[in-house]
Amino acid sequence: MDHRETETMQIQTTSAKLARIRSFANPVRCPHCGDWMVAPMVSEFVEGGEIRHHWECEACGEFSTTAIPLTTH
């Protein structure tokens, strides 16, 4: 990525179900070894209403991704 380029970040507010918001605080288990992963390495908002967390397991070193769809109901 060329760091000389600039992009404008848009902030959008959307009502999400409380259960979906709570899921951000929950640790997940590694799909490879089953150990607990507490904090993702990177999180990103994907256009269309989804949050993706990218994880690296400290126990086995494997990478995985989880996705949380945001709903407006």
N, C-alpha and C positions, 0 to 999 in steps of 0.2 A: 504494500500500500504506500502510495506517495504521501508523505506527511505534509507536503506543501499544499495539498488540497484541503479545503475546508468544507464541512457539511453542516447544515442546520439541523439541530435536534428539535423535534416536535414533541411537546408534552400533551398527552391526551388523558383526560379523566374519564373513567368508565366505572360504573358500579359493578362489582364482582360479588358473587355469592360469598358469604362469610366463610363457608367451608373451604372454598378454593383459596381464600386469603390465608386461612390457618395452615393450609398444606405447605406454605413456604417455610414455616418454622419446624416442620417435622423432619427428623433425620431419616435417611433411607438405607436399605441394605444393598450391598454390592451384589449385582446379579451374577457375578462370577464366583465369589467365595462366601458371600453371606455376611461379611463383616459390616458394622455400622459405618456410614459416611455421614458426617455432621454438617459440613459446609461445602457447597459446590466451588470449584475453581473459578468458573465463569458462569454468569447468568445473562440471558439476552431476551429481549422482547422481539417476537416475530410478528411481522405485520399480519393482520388477520385475527389477532387476539390470542396469542400463546406465549407463555414464558418457558424457555428451555434452560435447564441447568446442566452443565457439563462437569462431570465428576472424575476424580482419580482416586482409586482406593489406596489407602495407606498400607493395607495389609498385603494385597497381591499386586498392586501397581497397574491394574487394568483400568481402562477408561470406559465410561458409560454416559448416557444422556437420559434425562427425564424431561417430560413435557407436561405443563399444566395449562389446559385450555381456560381462557377467561370468558365467562359468559356475562351477558348483560340483562339477565332475567331478574 
